[in-house]
Amino acid sequence: MPADTIVLVHGFWVTPRSWEHWISHYEARGFRVLAPAYPGFEVEVEALNADPEPILKVTVPAIIEHLESVIRELDQPPIIIGHSAGGAFTQILLDHGCGAAGVAMNSAPTEGVKVVPFSQVKSTFPVLKSPANRHKAIPLSFDEWKYAFTNTFDDDEARALYERYAIPANGGILWGSVLANFQPGHQDTWVDYRNDARAPLLFVSGSEDHIMPPEVQRSNAKHYKSNTITEIREYDGYAHLLPAQEGWQRIADEVLDWAVQHAS
């Protein structure tokens, strides 16, 4: 029986609310759709902005453990679609044996990917400009949000999305991802690039993405040396917040069709 459940994994600076239109879209296609929050993120955007303590407490291992617990309770492996940091988590989940197929959209890199374009440095500078931010939850200003997430959107739409979706991000996790390539041993975002048992994986990239540019996706995909399906698609004209940009429905359908076709 083909996978009938989709698990949507959100990234940093947003919550599962960022998937709201994809949830209803996929449900209309007859799928069961789950969009689990990170531990402590089960409250609304407004609550996390008012009290970012849950953001400070969360860790990558805790996020992965929680997502695995959701997935392993299902009757059959789901299709996993992750955006941004959720794309990296999707890769980790597949490496751990979760999921029938995975889609990593505008994905953060997993350990070993060393391509760092200038636009990525500029997008993450609000966090990485100071080591002290490793112990803080760091919000983006509207201008920073627009550069990193919605650079192809007009100001009114970008601001509406900022007010509806944006929350601070855990500075420690972001710093940890940067340092992962310089520390001995496997770090939190390590995957086995030679895992032949891993489910099929599709990388999706927006050509205008500033924070996770296409070069990052291409490098990440090239790291995989396993005898499993690993493909990449680039959508011209799309920014980082691809799931909310005009025309997202076509992309949502195309990546789901790919996942259904290749689901193991």
C-alpha positions, 0 to 999 in steps of 0.5 A, a space after each residue: 500500500 502506498 504511503 498515505 501520510 505526509 509529515 511536514 517538518 518546519 525550519 528555524 525562525 518559523 513554526 508549523 503555522 508556516 505549513 498551513 496552506 500545504 496542510 489543507 492542500 494535501 488533505 484535499 488530495 486525500 492524504 493524512 497530514 501531520 506537521 509536528 512542532 519542535 518540543 516546546 513549540 506547540 504554542 502559537 507564534 505570538 506566545 513564542 515571541 512573547 516568551 522565547 524560553 522554549 526556543 532556548 531550551 530546544 536541541 537538535 537531538 531532542 527535535 529528531 527524537 520527537 519527530 522519530 517518535 511521531 513517525 514510528 507511531 504510524 502504521 507505515 512509513 510516511 512521506 517526509 517533507 522538510 523546509 530549511 532546517 527541516 530539510 536537514 532534519 528530513 535527511 537525518 530522519 531518512 538516514 535513521 530509517 524513517 520515511 518512505 521518501 523525503 523531500 528537502 526544500 531549500 535545505 540547511 546543510 548536513 555535516 560536511 557541506 562546506 559551501 558558504 555563499 556570501 548571501 548565506 553569511 549575510 542572512 545568518 549574520 544576525 546570529 553569527 556576528 557574536 559568539 554570545 548569541 549561542 546562549 540567546 534566541 535571536 529574532 530577525 528584524 523585518 529587513 533581515 527577514 525580507 533579505 533572508 526569507 522573502 526577497 522576491 516578495 513585495 513589501 506588503 506580503 513580506 511584512 504580512 508573512 513576517 507578522 504571521 510566521 516569524 519567531 526567534 531562532 536558537 543561536 546555539 543550534 545555528 552556531 553548532 551547525 557552523 562549527 560542526 565541520 571543525 570539531 572531531 567526531 559526528 555532530 548533531 547534523 551528521 548523516 551517513 552519506 553511504 547509507 544504501 538503506 536510506 529512502 529516496 531523497 529529493 532536494 528542492 531549491 529556489 533560484 533566488 534563495 539567499 539563506 540556503 542558496 542553490 549552491 548549498 543544495 547542489 553540494 549537499 546532494 553531491 555528498 551522497 554516495 549511496 546506491 539510492 535515489 538522490 535527485 535535485 530540482 531547482 525552481 526559478 524565481 523562488 526565494 527561501 520562503 518557497 512554501 508561501 510564494 505565489 505558485 507554491 501549489 504547483 511545487 507542492 504537487 510536483 514534489 508530492 508526485 515525485 515522492 509517491 512515485 519513488 516511495 520505498 
